[in-house]
Amino acid sequence: MATTLETERPPAAAPRPPAPPTDRSHLLDARTTRLGRASLALQAAIERFVARVSVHGDPPVYDPAAFPWVREIEAEWRTIRSELDHVLVMRDRMPAFHEILDEVRTITTDQDWKTFWLAAIGMDCSENQRRCPETMRLLRRIPAMKTAFFSILAPHKHIPAHRGAYNGVLRYHLGLIVPEPREACRIRVADRVLHWGEGESVVFDDTFNHEVWNDTEGTRVVLFVDFARPLRRPWHALNLALLRTGAIAPFLRRAARKHKVWERRVYRPTT
């Protein structure tokens, strides 16, 4: 299995980020209200419990070898890359991430982070899936896969420090297009800095504070996947049931509607 290059700090040629938090620190200070403090305390308690019952422990970054399906995906990464190359011809028409999911407007509002959605809770991605049948075949090998899309970063795009909402899922990145110099295209998760490689995998917990840079002249593309975090019984089944209820969450229903509008605009039949 390919090994993703890791360093303890960004390369000397790149701007050094501020000292990162090493835990699941919230970046928005909700502690200023009683309700905010109570919400944070409840979320912290849930995350501590999920961490305790996690099959693979609670590190910010996981060894991809802990997940047997990773080897299968990596073995056919060029197949995924071939389908990506075909859909990239419509890159200018792809939605920016914030145009589908309003909540990411806190970290991006430009056109430099494009998305091509393949799966999401409550979202109909059938038209995109039809254009990537082999990628979908491989995605089905990922147990309890919940979200998948091609994540496309323009040159010099920086995604500021942020964290995910719930540690009952883990995140998987498969490098598909990684421009040189590789060291300038990186992700920090807690206090670890990693660099993508083409055909190589990164698995991490996005509820740890993380940040992304593409300090190159090229476009970076990864296959971006969220999957249910493996938990011990009976908690894994309960976690899956909880994730299924996400389809009724207002922000996910809005995202599904926005994606459907985009699909109709781009794929509407010509007469």
C-alpha positions as CSV (number, residue, x, y, z in Angstrom):
1,M,0.0,0.0,0.0
2,A,1.3,3.4,-0.8
3,T,2.5,5.5,2.1
4,T,1.5,9.1,2.4
5,L,4.4,11.4,3.2
6,E,4.1,13.1,6.6
7,T,6.0,15.8,8.2
8,E,5.8,17.4,11.6
9,R,5.6,20.9,10.2
10,P,5.0,22.7,6.9
11,P,8.0,23.1,4.6
12,A,10.3,26.0,5.2
13,A,9.3,27.6,1.9
14,A,5.7,27.8,2.8
15,P,4.1,30.1,5.3
16,R,4.0,28.6,8.8
17,P,0.5,28.4,10.1
18,P,-0.4,29.5,13.7
19,A,0.2,26.9,16.4
20,P,-2.8,24.6,15.9
21,P,-4.9,23.2,18.6
22,T,-4.4,19.4,19.1
23,D,-7.9,18.5,20.3
24,R,-11.4,19.0,19.0
25,S,-11.5,22.7,19.8
26,H,-14.4,24.7,18.6
27,L,-13.4,27.6,16.5
28,L,-16.6,29.6,17.1
29,D,-16.9,30.7,20.7
30,A,-20.3,29.3,21.7
31,R,-19.3,29.6,25.4
32,T,-20.7,33.1,25.7
33,T,-24.2,31.9,26.3
34,R,-25.7,29.4,28.7
35,L,-27.2,27.4,25.9
36,G,-24.0,27.5,23.9
37,R,-22.0,26.2,26.9
38,A,-24.6,23.4,27.4
39,S,-24.5,22.4,23.8
40,L,-20.7,22.2,23.8
41,A,-20.7,20.2,27.0
42,L,-23.2,17.7,25.5
43,Q,-21.3,17.4,22.2
44,A,-18.0,16.9,24.1
45,A,-19.7,14.1,26.2
46,I,-21.0,12.4,23.1
47,E,-17.6,12.6,21.4
48,R,-15.8,11.1,24.5
49,F,-18.3,8.2,24.5
50,V,-17.8,7.6,20.7
51,A,-14.1,7.6,21.2
52,R,-14.3,5.1,24.0
53,V,-16.3,2.6,22.0
54,S,-14.3,3.1,18.7
55,V,-12.9,-0.1,17.3
56,H,-9.7,1.7,16.1
57,G,-9.1,4.1,19.0
58,D,-9.3,7.8,18.8
59,P,-6.3,9.2,16.9
60,P,-6.6,12.3,14.7
61,V,-5.1,10.4,11.7
62,Y,-5.5,6.6,11.1
63,D,-3.3,4.0,9.5
64,P,-5.1,3.3,6.2
65,A,-4.1,-0.4,6.7
66,A,-6.7,-0.6,9.5
67,F,-9.4,-0.6,6.8
68,P,-9.1,-3.5,4.4
69,W,-11.1,-1.8,1.7
70,V,-8.5,0.9,1.3
71,R,-6.1,-1.5,-0.5
72,E,-8.9,-2.4,-3.0
73,I,-9.6,1.3,-3.7
74,E,-6.0,2.1,-4.2
75,A,-5.5,-0.8,-6.5
76,E,-7.9,0.7,-9.0
77,W,-7.2,4.4,-8.4
78,R,-6.3,4.9,-12.1
79,T,-9.8,3.8,-13.0
80,I,-11.3,6.5,-10.8
81,R,-8.8,9.0,-12.2
82,S,-9.9,8.1,-15.8
83,E,-13.5,8.9,-14.9
84,L,-12.5,12.1,-13.1
85,D,-10.6,13.2,-16.2
86,H,-13.8,12.9,-18.2
87,V,-16.0,14.9,-15.8
88,L,-13.3,17.6,-15.4
89,V,-14.2,18.9,-18.8
90,M,-17.3,20.4,-17.1
91,R,-15.3,21.9,-14.2
92,D,-16.4,25.5,-14.9
93,R,-20.1,24.3,-14.5
94,M,-19.4,22.4,-11.3
95,P,-20.8,24.0,-8.1
96,A,-18.5,25.4,-5.5
97,F,-18.8,23.6,-2.1
98,H,-20.7,26.5,-0.5
99,E,-23.2,26.7,-3.3
100,I,-24.4,23.2,-2.2
101,L,-23.8,23.3,1.5
102,D,-24.5,26.6,3.1
103,E,-22.7,25.8,6.3
104,V,-19.2,25.8,4.6
105,R,-19.6,29.5,3.9
106,T,-17.8,30.1,7.2
107,I,-14.6,28.7,5.6
108,T,-15.0,29.3,1.8
109,T,-17.1,31.6,-0.4
110,D,-15.1,31.7,-3.7
111,Q,-15.1,29.5,-6.8
112,D,-11.8,27.8,-5.9
113,W,-13.2,24.7,-4.1
114,K,-15.4,22.9,-6.6
115,T,-17.3,19.7,-6.0
116,F,-18.7,16.8,-8.1
117,W,-21.1,14.9,-5.9
118,L,-21.5,11.2,-6.1
119,A,-23.3,10.4,-2.9
120,A,-24.7,12.1,0.2
121,I,-27.3,11.4,2.8
122,G,-30.7,12.4,1.3
123,M,-29.2,13.6,-2.0
124,D,-30.0,12.2,-5.4
125,C,-26.7,12.1,-7.4
126,S,-27.9,9.7,-10.0
127,E,-26.9,11.8,-13.0
128,N,-23.4,12.2,-11.7
129,Q,-23.2,8.6,-10.7
130,R,-24.2,7.6,-14.3
131,R,-21.0,9.3,-15.5
132,C,-18.8,7.5,-13.0
133,P,-20.0,3.9,-12.9
134,E,-16.6,2.4,-12.0
135,T,-16.0,4.9,-9.2
136,M,-19.4,4.0,-7.8
137,R,-18.6,0.3,-8.0
138,L,-15.5,0.9,-5.9
139,L,-17.3,3.3,-3.5
140,R,-19.8,0.5,-2.7
141,R,-16.9,-1.5,-1.2
142,I,-16.6,1.1,1.6
143,P,-18.7,-0.1,4.5
144,A,-21.4,2.4,5.5
145,M,-20.2,5.1,3.0
146,K,-22.3,8.2,3.6
147,T,-20.8,11.0,1.5
148,A,-18.6,11.0,-1.6
149,F,-17.5,13.6,-4.1
150,F,-14.5,14.8,-6.1
151,S,-13.0,17.7,-4.1
152,I,-11.2,20.1,-6.5
153,L,-9.0,22.8,-5.1
154,A,-7.7,25.6,-7.4
155,P,-4.1,26.8,-7.2
156,H,-3.2,28.7,-4.0
157,K,-6.5,27.8,-2.3
158,H,-6.4,27.8,1.4
159,I,-9.1,26.3,3.6
160,P,-8.8,27.8,7.1
161,A,-8.9,25.9,10.3
162,H,-12.2,24.2,11.1
163,R,-13.7,21.0,12.5
164,G,-16.5,18.6,11.6
165,A,-19.8,18.3,13.5
166,Y,-19.8,14.7,14.6
167,N,-17.1,12.1,15.3
168,G,-19.4,9.2,14.4
169,V,-18.0,9.4,10.9
170,L,-14.4,9.3,9.6
171,R,-13.0,10.9,6.5
172,Y,-11.2,9.3,3.6
173,H,-9.1,11.0,0.9
174,L,-7.7,9.3,-2.1
175,G,-5.2,11.4,-4.0
176,L,-6.1,11.6,-7.7
177,I,-4.4,14.8,-9.0
178,V,-1.6,16.1,-6.8
179,P,0.5,18.9,-8.3
180,E,4.2,19.5,-7.6
181,P,5.9,20.4,-5.3
182,R,4.0,17.8,-3.3
183,E,5.2,19.4,0.0
184,A,3.2,22.5,-0.8
185,C,-0.1,20.6,-1.2
186,R,-0.9,19.6,2.4
187,I,-3.4,19.0,5.1
188,R,-2.9,19.6,8.9
189,V,-5.0,17.5,11.2
190,A,-4.5,18.4,14.9
191,D,-0.6,18.7,15.1
192,R,0.2,16.5,12.1
193,V,0.9,17.7,8.6
194,L,0.4,15.2,5.7
195,H,0.8,15.5,1.9
196,W,-1.4,13.7,-0.6
197,G,0.1,11.4,-3.2
198,E,-1.6,10.1,-6.4
199,G,-3.1,6.7,-5.6
200,E,-2.4,7.2,-1.9
201,S,-4.9,7.3,1.0
202,V,-5.4,9.4,4.1
203,V,-7.9,8.5,6.8
204,F,-8.7,11.0,9.5
205,D,-11.2,12.3,12.0
206,D,-12.5,15.6,10.8
207,T,-13.7,16.6,14.2
208,F,-10.1,17.3,15.0
209,N,-9.1,20.8,14.0
210,H,-7.8,20.7,10.5
211,E,-6.6,23.0,7.7
212,V,-5.7,22.7,4.0
213,W,-3.3,24.4,1.6
214,N,-2.7,24.1,-2.1
215,D,0.3,26.4,-2.4
216,T,1.1,25.2,-6.0
217,E,0.3,26.4,-9.5
218,G,-1.8,23.3,-10.2
219,T,-5.2,21.9,-9.3
220,R,-5.5,19.3,-6.6
221,V,-8.2,16.7,-6.7
222,V,-9.0,14.0,-4.1
223,L,-11.9,11.5,-3.8
224,F,-13.5,12.8,-0.6
225,V,-15.5,10.2,1.4
226,D,-17.2,10.1,4.8
227,F,-18.0,6.7,6.2
228,A,-19.5,5.5,9.5
229,R,-16.8,5.1,12.2
230,P,-16.5,1.5,13.2
231,L,-17.8,1.2,16.8
232,R,-18.1,-1.8,19.1
233,R,-21.5,-3.5,19.3
234,P,-24.2,-2.5,19.9
235,W,-23.1,1.1,19.4
236,H,-22.2,0.7,15.7
237,A,-25.8,-0.2,14.8
238,L,-27.1,2.8,16.9
239,N,-24.6,5.1,15.1
240,L,-25.8,3.9,11.7
241,A,-29.4,4.5,12.8
242,L,-28.5,8.0,13.9
243,L,-26.7,8.8,10.6
244,R,-29.8,7.6,8.7
245,T,-31.8,10.3,10.4
246,G,-29.5,12.9,8.9
247,A,-31.7,12.9,5.8
248,I,-34.3,15.0,7.7
249,A,-31.8,17.6,8.9
250,P,-32.8,21.0,7.4
251,F,-29.2,21.8,6.2
252,L,-29.0,18.4,4.4
253,R,-32.4,18.8,2.8
254,R,-31.3,22.3,1.6
255,A,-28.2,20.8,0.1
256,A,-30.2,18.1,-1.6
257,R,-32.5,20.7,-3.2
258,K,-29.6,22.8,-4.3
259,H,-27.9,19.9,-5.9
260,K,-31.0,18.8,-7.7
261,V,-31.4,22.4,-9.1
262,W,-27.8,22.2,-10.4
263,E,-28.3,18.8,-12.0
264,R,-31.4,20.0,-13.8
265,R,-29.6,23.0,-15.1
266,V,-26.6,21.1,-16.3
267,Y,-28.2,17.9,-17.5
268,R,-31.5,19.1,-18.8
269,P,-32.4,17.4,-22.1
270,T,-32.0,19.4,-25.2
271,T,-35.1,19.4,-27.6
